[in-house]
Amino acid sequence: VQLQASGGGLVQPGGSLRLSCTASRSISMIEGMGWYRQPPGKQSESVAMITRYGSTDYSESVKGRFTISRDNAKNTVYLQMNSLKPDDTALYLCYATDGKKFYWGQGTQVTVSS
């Protein structure tokens, strides 16, 4: 499966962005999809994930601010990011997993700065 991420950009602290990750085929049977992020000069971290059944999980650093959702009809997973902070600045990478392999998108840059 090929993944296309979009929606990144420059936003001021406290602002919002919505990232999209669109798959090249149906995602209804894909076990899990989610987002990692790679901050500059830091290790990557898992941000959020959603299972095929709609269960979600978030890193502690984004809980209450980010929401992951999926639209199977559009083969797309979204990451709604609110109350953005400078520490959220990173390259955001979407992924999909069938439980055996991970498939990665190309990433979209999010910069939070005044």
Phi and psi restraints in degrees (range 20) as a CNS / XPLOR table:
assign (resid 1 and name C) (resid 2 and name N)
       (resid 2 and name CA) (resid 2 and name C) 1.0 -103.0 20.0 2
assign (resid 2 and name N) (resid 2 and name CA)
       (resid 2 and name C) (resid 3 and name N) 1.0 142.3 20.0 2
assign (resid 2 and name C) (resid 3 and name N)
       (resid 3 and name CA) (resid 3 and name C) 1.0 -122.0 20.0 2
assign (resid 3 and name N) (resid 3 and name CA)
       (resid 3 and name C) (resid 4 and name N) 1.0 136.8 20.0 2
assign (resid 3 and name C) (resid 4 and name N)
       (resid 4 and name CA) (resid 4 and name C) 1.0 -121.0 20.0 2
assign (resid 4 and name N) (resid 4 and name CA)
       (resid 4 and name C) (resid 5 and name N) 1.0 114.5 20.0 2
assign (resid 4 and name C) (resid 5 and name N)
       (resid 5 and name CA) (resid 5 and name C) 1.0 -97.0 20.0 2
assign (resid 5 and name N) (resid 5 and name CA)
       (resid 5 and name C) (resid 6 and name N) 1.0 145.7 20.0 2
assign (resid 5 and name C) (resid 6 and name N)
       (resid 6 and name CA) (resid 6 and name C) 1.0 -155.5 20.0 2
assign (resid 6 and name N) (resid 6 and name CA)
       (resid 6 and name C) (resid 7 and name N) 1.0 170.1 20.0 2
assign (resid 6 and name C) (resid 7 and name N)
       (resid 7 and name CA) (resid 7 and name C) 1.0 107.8 20.0 2
assign (resid 7 and name N) (resid 7 and name CA)
       (resid 7 and name C) (resid 8 and name N) 1.0 -6.4 20.0 2
assign (resid 7 and name C) (resid 8 and name N)
       (resid 8 and name CA) (resid 8 and name C) 1.0 -71.7 20.0 2
assign (resid 8 and name N) (resid 8 and name CA)
       (resid 8 and name C) (resid 9 and name N) 1.0 173.7 20.0 2
assign (resid 8 and name C) (resid 9 and name N)
       (resid 9 and name CA) (resid 9 and name C) 1.0 164.2 20.0 2
assign (resid 9 and name N) (resid 9 and name CA)
       (resid 9 and name C) (resid 10 and name N) 1.0 -169.2 20.0 2
assign (resid 9 and name C) (resid 10 and name N)
       (resid 10 and name CA) (resid 10 and name C) 1.0 -99.6 20.0 2
assign (resid 10 and name N) (resid 10 and name CA)
       (resid 10 and name C) (resid 11 and name N) 1.0 129.5 20.0 2
assign (resid 10 and name C) (resid 11 and name N)
       (resid 11 and name CA) (resid 11 and name C) 1.0 -141.1 20.0 2
assign (resid 11 and name N) (resid 11 and name CA)
       (resid 11 and name C) (resid 12 and name N) 1.0 150.4 20.0 2
assign (resid 11 and name C) (resid 12 and name N)
       (resid 12 and name CA) (resid 12 and name C) 1.0 -79.1 20.0 2
assign (resid 12 and name N) (resid 12 and name CA)
       (resid 12 and name C) (resid 13 and name N) 1.0 154.6 20.0 2
assign (resid 12 and name C) (resid 13 and name N)
       (resid 13 and name CA) (resid 13 and name C) 1.0 -53.3 20.0 2
assign (resid 13 and name N) (resid 13 and name CA)
       (resid 13 and name C) (resid 14 and name N) 1.0 136.5 20.0 2
assign (resid 13 and name C) (resid 14 and name N)
       (resid 14 and name CA) (resid 14 and name C) 1.0 91.3 20.0 2
assign (resid 14 and name N) (resid 14 and name CA)
       (resid 14 and name C) (resid 15 and name N) 1.0 -10.3 20.0 2
assign (resid 14 and name C) (resid 15 and name N)
       (resid 15 and name CA) (resid 15 and name C) 1.0 -82.0 20.0 2
assign (resid 15 and name N) (resid 15 and name CA)
       (resid 15 and name C) (resid 16 and name N) 1.0 -175.5 20.0 2
assign (resid 15 and name C) (resid 16 and name N)
       (resid 16 and name CA) (resid 16 and name C) 1.0 -132.2 20.0 2
assign (resid 16 and name N) (resid 16 and name CA)
       (resid 16 and name C) (resid 17 and name N) 1.0 152.4 20.0 2
assign (resid 16 and name C) (resid 17 and name N)
       (resid 17 and name CA) (resid 17 and name C) 1.0 -144.4 20.0 2
assign (resid 17 and name N) (resid 17 and name CA)
       (resid 17 and name C) (resid 18 and name N) 1.0 153.9 20.0 2
assign (resid 17 and name C) (resid 18 and name N)
       (resid 18 and name CA) (resid 18 and name C) 1.0 -123.8 20.0 2
assign (resid 18 and name N) (resid 18 and name CA)
       (resid 18 and name C) (resid 19 and name N) 1.0 119.9 20.0 2
assign (resid 18 and name C) (resid 19 and name N)
       (resid 19 and name CA) (resid 19 and name C) 1.0 -91.9 20.0 2
assign (resid 19 and name N) (resid 19 and name CA)
       (resid 19 and name C) (resid 20 and name N) 1.0 147.3 20.0 2
assign (resid 19 and name C) (resid 20 and name N)
       (resid 20 and name CA) (resid 20 and name C) 1.0 -124.8 20.0 2
assign (resid 20 and name N) (resid 20 and name CA)
       (resid 20 and name C) (resid 21 and name N) 1.0 145.6 20.0 2
assign (resid 20 and name C) (resid 21 and name N)
       (resid 21 and name CA) (resid 21 and name C) 1.0 -133.8 20.0 2
assign (resid 21 and name N) (resid 21 and name CA)
       (resid 21 and name C) (resid 22 and name N) 1.0 108.9 20.0 2
assign (resid 21 and name C) (resid 22 and name N)
       (resid 22 and name CA) (resid 22 and name C) 1.0 -106.6 20.0 2
assign (resid 22 and name N) (resid 22 and name CA)
       (resid 22 and name C) (resid 23 and name N) 1.0 130.3 20.0 2
assign (resid 22 and name C) (resid 23 and name N)
       (resid 23 and name CA) (resid 23 and name C) 1.0 -94.2 20.0 2
assign (resid 23 and name N) (resid 23 and name CA)
       (resid 23 and name C) (resid 24 and name N) 1.0 156.3 20.0 2
assign (resid 23 and name C) (resid 24 and name N)
       (resid 24 and name CA) (resid 24 and name C) 1.0 -79.1 20.0 2
assign (resid 24 and name N) (resid 24 and name CA)
       (resid 24 and name C) (resid 25 and name N) 1.0 -9.0 20.0 2
assign (resid 24 and name C) (resid 25 and name N)
       (resid 25 and name CA) (resid 25 and name C) 1.0 -146.7 20.0 2
assign (resid 25 and name N) (resid 25 and name CA)
       (resid 25 and name C) (resid 26 and name N) 1.0 178.6 20.0 2
assign (resid 25 and name C) (resid 26 and name N)
       (resid 26 and name CA) (resid 26 and name C) 1.0 -56.6 20.0 2
assign (resid 26 and name N) (resid 26 and name CA)
       (resid 26 and name C) (resid 27 and name N) 1.0 136.9 20.0 2
assign (resid 26 and name C) (resid 27 and name N)
       (resid 27 and name CA) (resid 27 and name C) 1.0 -102.9 20.0 2
assign (resid 27 and name N) (resid 27 and name CA)
       (resid 27 and name C) (resid 28 and name N) 1.0 2.1 20.0 2
assign (resid 27 and name C) (resid 28 and name N)
       (resid 28 and name CA) (resid 28 and name C) 1.0 -62.4 20.0 2
assign (resid 28 and name N) (resid 28 and name CA)
       (resid 28 and name C) (resid 29 and name N) 1.0 -28.2 20.0 2
assign (resid 28 and name C) (resid 29 and name N)
       (resid 29 and name CA) (resid 29 and name C) 1.0 -104.3 20.0 2
assign (resid 29 and name N) (resid 29 and name CA)
       (resid 29 and name C) (resid 30 and name N) 1.0 2.5 20.0 2
assign (resid 29 and name C) (resid 30 and name N)
       (resid 30 and name CA) (resid 30 and name C) 1.0 -74.3 20.0 2
assign (resid 30 and name N) (resid 30 and name CA)
       (resid 30 and name C) (resid 31 and name N) 1.0 128.1 20.0 2
assign (resid 30 and name C) (resid 31 and name N)
       (resid 31 and name CA) (resid 31 and name C) 1.0 -59.9 20.0 2
assign (resid 31 and name N) (resid 31 and name CA)
       (resid 31 and name C) (resid 32 and name N) 1.0 -43.9 20.0 2
assign (resid 31 and name C) (resid 32 and name N)
       (resid 32 and name CA) (resid 32 and name C) 1.0 -153.9 20.0 2
assign (resid 32 and name N) (resid 32 and name CA)
       (resid 32 and name C) (resid 33 and name N) 1.0 148.7 20.0 2
assign (resid 32 and name C) (resid 33 and name N)
       (resid 33 and name CA) (resid 33 and name C) 1.0 -138.3 20.0 2
assign (resid 33 and name N) (resid 33 and name CA)
       (resid 33 and name C) (resid 34 and name N) 1.0 152.9 20.0 2
assign (resid 33 and name C) (resid 34 and name N)
       (resid 34 and name CA) (resid 34 and name C) 1.0 -173.5 20.0 2
assign (resid 34 and name N) (resid 34 and name CA)
       (resid 34 and name C) (resid 35 and name N) 1.0 -166.9 20.0 2
assign (resid 34 and name C) (resid 35 and name N)
       (resid 35 and name CA) (resid 35 and name C) 1.0 -133.7 20.0 2
assign (resid 35 and name N) (resid 35 and name CA)
       (resid 35 and name C) (resid 36 and name N) 1.0 136.6 20.0 2
assign (resid 35 and name C) (resid 36 and name N)
       (resid 36 and name CA) (resid 36 and name C) 1.0 -111.3 20.0 2
assign (resid 36 and name N) (resid 36 and name CA)
       (resid 36 and name C) (resid 37 and name N) 1.0 163.1 20.0 2
assign (resid 36 and name C) (resid 37 and name N)
       (resid 37 and name CA) (resid 37 and name C) 1.0 -137.7 20.0 2
assign (resid 37 and name N) (resid 37 and name CA)
       (resid 37 and name C) (resid 38 and name N) 1.0 148.9 20.0 2
assign (resid 37 and name C) (resid 38 and name N)
       (resid 38 and name CA) (resid 38 and name C) 1.0 -120.0 20.0 2
assign (resid 38 and name N) (resid 38 and name CA)
       (resid 38 and name C) (resid 39 and name N) 1.0 96.0 20.0 2
assign (resid 38 and name C) (resid 39 and name N)
       (resid 39 and name CA) (resid 39 and name C) 1.0 -70.8 20.0 2
assign (resid 39 and name N) (resid 39 and name CA)
       (resid 39 and name C) (resid 40 and name N) 1.0 153.8 20.0 2
assign (resid 39 and name C) (resid 40 and name N)
       (resid 40 and name CA) (resid 40 and name C) 1.0 -62.2 20.0 2
assign (resid 40 and name N) (resid 40 and name CA)
       (resid 40 and name C) (resid 41 and name N) 1.0 124.7 20.0 2
assign (resid 40 and name C) (resid 41 and name N)
       (resid 41 and name CA) (resid 41 and name C) 1.0 74.3 20.0 2
assign (resid 41 and name N) (resid 41 and name CA)
       (resid 41 and name C) (resid 42 and name N) 1.0 9.8 20.0 2
assign (resid 41 and name C) (resid 42 and name N)
       (resid 42 and name CA) (resid 42 and name C) 1.0 -127.0 20.0 2
assign (resid 42 and name N) (resid 42 and name CA)
       (resid 42 and name C) (resid 43 and name N) 1.0 167.3 20.0 2
assign (resid 42 and name C) (resid 43 and name N)
       (resid 43 and name CA) (resid 43 and name C) 1.0 -72.5 20.0 2
assign (resid 43 and name N) (resid 43 and name CA)
       (resid 43 and name C) (resid 44 and name N) 1.0 153.3 20.0 2
assign (resid 43 and name C) (resid 44 and name N)
       (resid 44 and name CA) (resid 44 and name C) 1.0 -72.8 20.0 2
assign (resid 44 and name N) (resid 44 and name CA)
       (resid 44 and name C) (resid 45 and name N) 1.0 155.4 20.0 2
assign (resid 44 and name C) (resid 45 and name N)
       (resid 45 and name CA) (resid 45 and name C) 1.0 -141.9 20.0 2
assign (resid 45 and name N) (resid 45 and name CA)
       (resid 45 and name C) (resid 46 and name N) 1.0 149.3 20.0 2
assign (resid 45 and name C) (resid 46 and name N)
       (resid 46 and name CA) (resid 46 and name C) 1.0 -74.4 20.0 2
assign (resid 46 and name N) (resid 46 and name CA)
       (resid 46 and name C) (resid 47 and name N) 1.0 132.9 20.0 2
assign (resid 46 and name C) (resid 47 and name N)
       (resid 47 and name CA) (resid 47 and name C) 1.0 -101.6 20.0 2
assign (resid 47 and name N) (resid 47 and name CA)
       (resid 47 and name C) (resid 48 and name N) 1.0 -52.5 20.0 2
assign (resid 47 and name C) (resid 48 and name N)
       (resid 48 and name CA) (resid 48 and name C) 1.0 -160.2 20.0 2
assign (resid 48 and name N) (resid 48 and name CA)
       (resid 48 and name C) (resid 49 and name N) 1.0 152.3 20.0 2
assign (resid 48 and name C) (resid 49 and name N)
       (resid 49 and name CA) (resid 49 and name C) 1.0 -146.2 20.0 2
assign (resid 49 and name N) (resid 49 and name CA)
       (resid 49 and name C) (resid 50 and name N) 1.0 157.5 20.0 2
assign (resid 49 and name C) (resid 50 and name N)
       (resid 50 and name CA) (resid 50 and name C) 1.0 -139.7 20.0 2
assign (resid 50 and name N) (resid 50 and name CA)
       (resid 50 and name C) (resid 51 and name N) 1.0 134.7 20.0 2
assign (resid 50 and name C) (resid 51 and name N)
       (resid 51 and name CA) (resid 51 and name C) 1.0 -87.0 20.0 2
assign (resid 51 and name N) (resid 51 and name CA)
       (resid 51 and name C) (resid 52 and name N) 1.0 171.8 20.0 2
assign (resid 51 and name C) (resid 52 and name N)
       (resid 52 and name CA) (resid 52 and name C) 1.0 -64.6 20.0 2
assign (resid 52 and name N) (resid 52 and name CA)
       (resid 52 and name C) (resid 53 and name N) 1.0 -18.5 20.0 2
assign (resid 52 and name C) (resid 53 and name N)
       (resid 53 and name CA) (resid 53 and name C) 1.0 -94.1 20.0 2
assign (resid 53 and name N) (resid 53 and name CA)
       (resid 53 and name C) (resid 54 and name N) 1.0 -1.5 20.0 2
assign (resid 53 and name C) (resid 54 and name N)
       (resid 54 and name CA) (resid 54 and name C) 1.0 95.3 20.0 2
assign (resid 54 and name N) (resid 54 and name CA)
       (resid 54 and name C) (resid 55 and name N) 1.0 -0.2 20.0 2
assign (resid 54 and name C) (resid 55 and name N)
       (resid 55 and name CA) (resid 55 and name C) 1.0 -69.6 20.0 2
assign (resid 55 and name N) (resid 55 and name CA)
       (resid 55 and name C) (resid 56 and name N) 1.0 142.9 20.0 2
assign (resid 55 and name C) (resid 56 and name N)
       (resid 56 and name CA) (resid 56 and name C) 1.0 -125.5 20.0 2
assign (resid 56 and name N) (resid 56 and name CA)
       (resid 56 and name C) (resid 57 and name N) 1.0 159.2 20.0 2
assign (resid 56 and name C) (resid 57 and name N)
       (resid 57 and name CA) (resid 57 and name C) 1.0 -149.0 20.0 2
assign (resid 57 and name N) (resid 57 and name CA)
       (resid 57 and name C) (resid 58 and name N) 1.0 143.8 20.0 2
assign (resid 57 and name C) (resid 58 and name N)
       (resid 58 and name CA) (resid 58 and name C) 1.0 -134.0 20.0 2
assign (resid 58 and name N) (resid 58 and name CA)
       (resid 58 and name C) (resid 59 and name N) 1.0 153.2 20.0 2
assign (resid 58 and name C) (resid 59 and name N)
       (resid 59 and name CA) (resid 59 and name C) 1.0 -72.6 20.0 2
assign (resid 59 and name N) (resid 59 and name CA)
       (resid 59 and name C) (resid 60 and name N) 1.0 154.8 20.0 2
assign (resid 59 and name C) (resid 60 and name N)
       (resid 60 and name CA) (resid 60 and name C) 1.0 -60.3 20.0 2
assign (resid 60 and name N) (resid 60 and name CA)
       (resid 60 and name C) (resid 61 and name N) 1.0 -31.5 20.0 2
assign (resid 60 and name C) (resid 61 and name N)
       (resid 61 and name CA) (resid 61 and name C) 1.0 -70.2 20.0 2
assign (resid 61 and name N) (resid 61 and name CA)
       (resid 61 and name C) (resid 62 and name N) 1.0 -16.8 20.0 2
assign (resid 61 and name C) (resid 62 and name N)
       (resid 62 and name CA) (resid 62 and name C) 1.0 -119.4 20.0 2
assign (resid 62 and name N) (resid 62 and name CA)
       (resid 62 and name C) (resid 63 and name N) 1.0 -5.3 20.0 2
assign (resid 62 and name C) (resid 63 and name N)
       (resid 63 and name CA) (resid 63 and name C) 1.0 -57.1 20.0 2
assign (resid 63 and name N) (resid 63 and name CA)
       (resid 63 and name C) (resid 64 and name N) 1.0 134.5 20.0 2
assign (resid 63 and name C) (resid 64 and name N)
       (resid 64 and name CA) (resid 64 and name C) 1.0 86.9 20.0 2
assign (resid 64 and name N) (resid 64 and name CA)
       (resid 64 and name C) (resid 65 and name N) 1.0 -12.1 20.0 2
assign (resid 64 and name C) (resid 65 and name N)
       (resid 65 and name CA) (resid 65 and name C) 1.0 -116.3 20.0 2
assign (resid 65 and name N) (resid 65 and name CA)
       (resid 65 and name C) (resid 66 and name N) 1.0 -34.4 20.0 2
assign (resid 65 and name C) (resid 66 and name N)
       (resid 66 and name CA) (resid 66 and name C) 1.0 -107.9 20.0 2
assign (resid 66 and name N) (resid 66 and name CA)
       (resid 66 and name C) (resid 67 and name N) 1.0 147.3 20.0 2
assign (resid 66 and name C) (resid 67 and name N)
       (resid 67 and name CA) (resid 67 and name C) 1.0 -135.0 20.0 2
assign (resid 67 and name N) (resid 67 and name CA)
       (resid 67 and name C) (resid 68 and name N) 1.0 127.1 20.0 2
assign (resid 67 and name C) (resid 68 and name N)
       (resid 68 and name CA) (resid 68 and name C) 1.0 -102.7 20.0 2
assign (resid 68 and name N) (resid 68 and name CA)
       (resid 68 and name C) (resid 69 and name N) 1.0 141.3 20.0 2
assign (resid 68 and name C) (resid 69 and name N)
       (resid 69 and name CA) (resid 69 and name C) 1.0 -148.7 20.0 2
assign (resid 69 and name N) (resid 69 and name CA)
       (resid 69 and name C) (resid 70 and name N) 1.0 165.4 20.0 2
assign (resid 69 and name C) (resid 70 and name N)
       (resid 70 and name CA) (resid 70 and name C) 1.0 -136.4 20.0 2
assign (resid 70 and name N) (resid 70 and name CA)
       (resid 70 and name C) (resid 71 and name N) 1.0 145.3 20.0 2
assign (resid 70 and name C) (resid 71 and name N)
       (resid 71 and name CA) (resid 71 and name C) 1.0 -121.9 20.0 2
assign (resid 71 and name N) (resid 71 and name CA)
       (resid 71 and name C) (resid 72 and name N) 1.0 97.5 20.0 2
assign (resid 71 and name C) (resid 72 and name N)
       (resid 72 and name CA) (resid 72 and name C) 1.0 -61.7 20.0 2
assign (resid 72 and name N) (resid 72 and name CA)
       (resid 72 and name C) (resid 73 and name N) 1.0 -32.3 20.0 2
assign (resid 72 and name C) (resid 73 and name N)
       (resid 73 and name CA) (resid 73 and name C) 1.0 -65.6 20.0 2
assign (resid 73 and name N) (resid 73 and name CA)
       (resid 73 and name C) (resid 74 and name N) 1.0 -27.6 20.0 2
assign (resid 73 and name C) (resid 74 and name N)
       (resid 74 and name CA) (resid 74 and name C) 1.0 -105.0 20.0 2
assign (resid 74 and name N) (resid 74 and name CA)
       (resid 74 and name C) (resid 75 and name N) 1.0 4.5 20.0 2
assign (resid 74 and name C) (resid 75 and name N)
       (resid 75 and name CA) (resid 75 and name C) 1.0 54.6 20.0 2
assign (resid 75 and name N) (resid 75 and name CA)
       (resid 75 and name C) (resid 76 and name N) 1.0 37.9 20.0 2
assign (resid 75 and name C) (resid 76 and name N)
       (resid 76 and name CA) (resid 76 and name C) 1.0 -132.8 20.0 2
assign (resid 76 and name N) (resid 76 and name CA)
       (resid 76 and name C) (resid 77 and name N) 1.0 139.8 20.0 2
assign (resid 76 and name C) (resid 77 and name N)
       (resid 77 and name CA) (resid 77 and name C) 1.0 -112.5 20.0 2
assign (resid 77 and name N) (resid 77 and name CA)
       (resid 77 and name C) (resid 78 and name N) 1.0 139.7 20.0 2
assign (resid 77 and name C) (resid 78 and name N)
       (resid 78 and name CA) (resid 78 and name C) 1.0 -116.4 20.0 2
assign (resid 78 and name N) (resid 78 and name CA)
       (resid 78 and name C) (resid 79 and name N) 1.0 151.5 20.0 2
assign (resid 78 and name C) (resid 79 and name N)
       (resid 79 and name CA) (resid 79 and name C) 1.0 -128.9 20.0 2
assign (resid 79 and name N) (resid 79 and name CA)
       (resid 79 and name C) (resid 80 and name N) 1.0 104.6 20.0 2
assign (resid 79 and name C) (resid 80 and name N)
       (resid 80 and name CA) (resid 80 and name C) 1.0 -85.8 20.0 2
assign (resid 80 and name N) (resid 80 and name CA)
       (resid 80 and name C) (resid 81 and name N) 1.0 122.2 20.0 2
assign (resid 80 and name C) (resid 81 and name N)
       (resid 81 and name CA) (resid 81 and name C) 1.0 -117.7 20.0 2
assign (resid 81 and name N) (resid 81 and name CA)
       (resid 81 and name C) (resid 82 and name N) 1.0 116.5 20.0 2
assign (resid 81 and name C) (resid 82 and name N)
       (resid 82 and name CA) (resid 82 and name C) 1.0 -116.2 20.0 2
assign (resid 82 and name N) (resid 82 and name CA)
       (resid 82 and name C) (resid 83 and name N) 1.0 164.3 20.0 2
assign (resid 82 and name C) (resid 83 and name N)
       (resid 83 and name CA) (resid 83 and name C) 1.0 50.0 20.0 2
assign (resid 83 and name N) (resid 83 and name CA)
       (resid 83 and name C) (resid 84 and name N) 1.0 48.0 20.0 2
assign (resid 83 and name C) (resid 84 and name N)
       (resid 84 and name CA) (resid 84 and name C) 1.0 -65.5 20.0 2
assign (resid 84 and name N) (resid 84 and name CA)
       (resid 84 and name C) (resid 85 and name N) 1.0 145.3 20.0 2
assign (resid 84 and name C) (resid 85 and name N)
       (resid 85 and name CA) (resid 85 and name C) 1.0 -121.2 20.0 2
assign (resid 85 and name N) (resid 85 and name CA)
       (resid 85 and name C) (resid 86 and name N) 1.0 158.7 20.0 2
assign (resid 85 and name C) (resid 86 and name N)
       (resid 86 and name CA) (resid 86 and name C) 1.0 -55.3 20.0 2
assign (resid 86 and name N) (resid 86 and name CA)
       (resid 86 and name C) (resid 87 and name N) 1.0 -31.8 20.0 2
assign (resid 86 and name C) (resid 87 and name N)
       (resid 87 and name CA) (resid 87 and name C) 1.0 -67.3 20.0 2
assign (resid 87 and name N) (resid 87 and name CA)
       (resid 87 and name C) (resid 88 and name N) 1.0 -13.3 20.0 2
assign (resid 87 and name C) (resid 88 and name N)
       (resid 88 and name CA) (resid 88 and name C) 1.0 -80.7 20.0 2
assign (resid 88 and name N) (resid 88 and name CA)
       (resid 88 and name C) (resid 89 and name N) 1.0 -5.8 20.0 2
assign (resid 88 and name C) (resid 89 and name N)
       (resid 89 and name CA) (resid 89 and name C) 1.0 -61.4 20.0 2
assign (resid 89 and name N) (resid 89 and name CA)
       (resid 89 and name C) (resid 90 and name N) 1.0 123.8 20.0 2
assign (resid 89 and name C) (resid 90 and name N)
       (resid 90 and name CA) (resid 90 and name C) 1.0 -176.5 20.0 2
assign (resid 90 and name N) (resid 90 and name CA)
       (resid 90 and name C) (resid 91 and name N) 1.0 168.0 20.0 2
assign (resid 90 and name C) (resid 91 and name N)
       (resid 91 and name CA) (resid 91 and name C) 1.0 -87.3 20.0 2
assign (resid 91 and name N) (resid 91 and name CA)
       (resid 91 and name C) (resid 92 and name N) 1.0 122.2 20.0 2
assign (resid 91 and name C) (resid 92 and name N)
       (resid 92 and name CA) (resid 92 and name C) 1.0 -99.7 20.0 2
assign (resid 92 and name N) (resid 92 and name CA)
       (resid 92 and name C) (resid 93 and name N) 1.0 125.4 20.0 2
assign (resid 92 and name C) (resid 93 and name N)
       (resid 93 and name CA) (resid 93 and name C) 1.0 -115.8 20.0 2
assign (resid 93 and name N) (resid 93 and name CA)
       (resid 93 and name C) (resid 94 and name N) 1.0 129.0 20.0 2
assign (resid 93 and name C) (resid 94 and name N)
       (resid 94 and name CA) (resid 94 and name C) 1.0 -95.3 20.0 2
assign (resid 94 and name N) (resid 94 and name CA)
       (resid 94 and name C) (resid 95 and name N) 1.0 154.7 20.0 2
assign (resid 94 and name C) (resid 95 and name N)
       (resid 95 and name CA) (resid 95 and name C) 1.0 -144.0 20.0 2
assign (resid 95 and name N) (resid 95 and name CA)
       (resid 95 and name C) (resid 96 and name N) 1.0 162.2 20.0 2
assign (resid 95 and name C) (resid 96 and name N)
       (resid 96 and name CA) (resid 96 and name C) 1.0 -135.9 20.0 2
assign (resid 96 and name N) (resid 96 and name CA)
       (resid 96 and name C) (resid 97 and name N) 1.0 146.2 20.0 2
assign (resid 96 and name C) (resid 97 and name N)
       (resid 97 and name CA) (resid 97 and name C) 1.0 -136.3 20.0 2
assign (resid 97 and name N) (resid 97 and name CA)
       (resid 97 and name C) (resid 98 and name N) 1.0 139.9 20.0 2
assign (resid 97 and name C) (resid 98 and name N)
       (resid 98 and name CA) (resid 98 and name C) 1.0 -99.2 20.0 2
assign (resid 98 and name N) (resid 98 and name CA)
       (resid 98 and name C) (resid 99 and name N) 1.0 12.5 20.0 2
assign (resid 98 and name C) (resid 99 and name N)
       (resid 99 and name CA) (resid 99 and name C) 1.0 94.2 20.0 2
assign (resid 99 and name N) (resid 99 and name CA)
       (resid 99 and name C) (resid 100 and name N) 1.0 -14.6 20.0 2
assign (resid 99 and name C) (resid 100 and name N)
       (resid 100 and name CA) (resid 100 and name C) 1.0 -119.9 20.0 2
assign (resid 100 and name N) (resid 100 and name CA)
       (resid 100 and name C) (resid 101 and name N) 1.0 -40.2 20.0 2
assign (resid 100 and name C) (resid 101 and name N)
       (resid 101 and name CA) (resid 101 and name C) 1.0 -126.7 20.0 2
assign (resid 101 and name N) (resid 101 and name CA)
       (resid 101 and name C) (resid 102 and name N) 1.0 153.9 20.0 2
assign (resid 101 and name C) (resid 102 and name N)
       (resid 102 and name CA) (resid 102 and name C) 1.0 -108.0 20.0 2
assign (resid 102 and name N) (resid 102 and name CA)
       (resid 102 and name C) (resid 103 and name N) 1.0 139.6 20.0 2
assign (resid 102 and name C) (resid 103 and name N)
       (resid 103 and name CA) (resid 103 and name C) 1.0 -119.5 20.0 2
assign (resid 103 and name N) (resid 103 and name CA)
       (resid 103 and name C) (resid 104 and name N) 1.0 135.0 20.0 2
assign (resid 103 and name C) (resid 104 and name N)
       (resid 104 and name CA) (resid 104 and name C) 1.0 -119.1 20.0 2
assign (resid 104 and name N) (resid 104 and name CA)
       (resid 104 and name C) (resid 105 and name N) 1.0 144.2 20.0 2
assign (resid 104 and name C) (resid 105 and name N)
       (resid 105 and name CA) (resid 105 and name C) 1.0 -87.2 20.0 2
assign (resid 105 and name N) (resid 105 and name CA)
       (resid 105 and name C) (resid 106 and name N) 1.0 -179.5 20.0 2
assign (resid 105 and name C) (resid 106 and name N)
       (resid 106 and name CA) (resid 106 and name C) 1.0 -85.5 20.0 2
assign (resid 106 and name N) (resid 106 and name CA)
       (resid 106 and name C) (resid 107 and name N) 1.0 -11.4 20.0 2
assign (resid 106 and name C) (resid 107 and name N)
       (resid 107 and name CA) (resid 107 and name C) 1.0 92.3 20.0 2
assign (resid 107 and name N) (resid 107 and name CA)
       (resid 107 and name C) (resid 108 and name N) 1.0 153.7 20.0 2
assign (resid 107 and name C) (resid 108 and name N)
       (resid 108 and name CA) (resid 108 and name C) 1.0 -138.6 20.0 2
assign (resid 108 and name N) (resid 108 and name CA)
       (resid 108 and name C) (resid 109 and name N) 1.0 135.0 20.0 2
assign (resid 108 and name C) (resid 109 and name N)
       (resid 109 and name CA) (resid 109 and name C) 1.0 -84.0 20.0 2
assign (resid 109 and name N) (resid 109 and name CA)
       (resid 109 and name C) (resid 110 and name N) 1.0 131.6 20.0 2
assign (resid 109 and name C) (resid 110 and name N)
       (resid 110 and name CA) (resid 110 and name C) 1.0 -118.2 20.0 2
assign (resid 110 and name N) (resid 110 and name CA)
       (resid 110 and name C) (resid 111 and name N) 1.0 124.9 20.0 2
assign (resid 110 and name C) (resid 111 and name N)
       (resid 111 and name CA) (resid 111 and name C) 1.0 -124.6 20.0 2
assign (resid 111 and name N) (resid 111 and name CA)
       (resid 111 and name C) (resid 112 and name N) 1.0 122.9 20.0 2
assign (resid 111 and name C) (resid 112 and name N)
       (resid 112 and name CA) (resid 112 and name C) 1.0 -111.2 20.0 2
assign (resid 112 and name N) (resid 112 and name CA)
       (resid 112 and name C) (resid 113 and name N) 1.0 110.7 20.0 2
assign (resid 112 and name C) (resid 113 and name N)
       (resid 113 and name CA) (resid 113 and name C) 1.0 -158.7 20.0 2
assign (resid 113 and name N) (resid 113 and name CA)
       (resid 113 and name C) (resid 114 and name N) 1.0 147.6 20.0 2
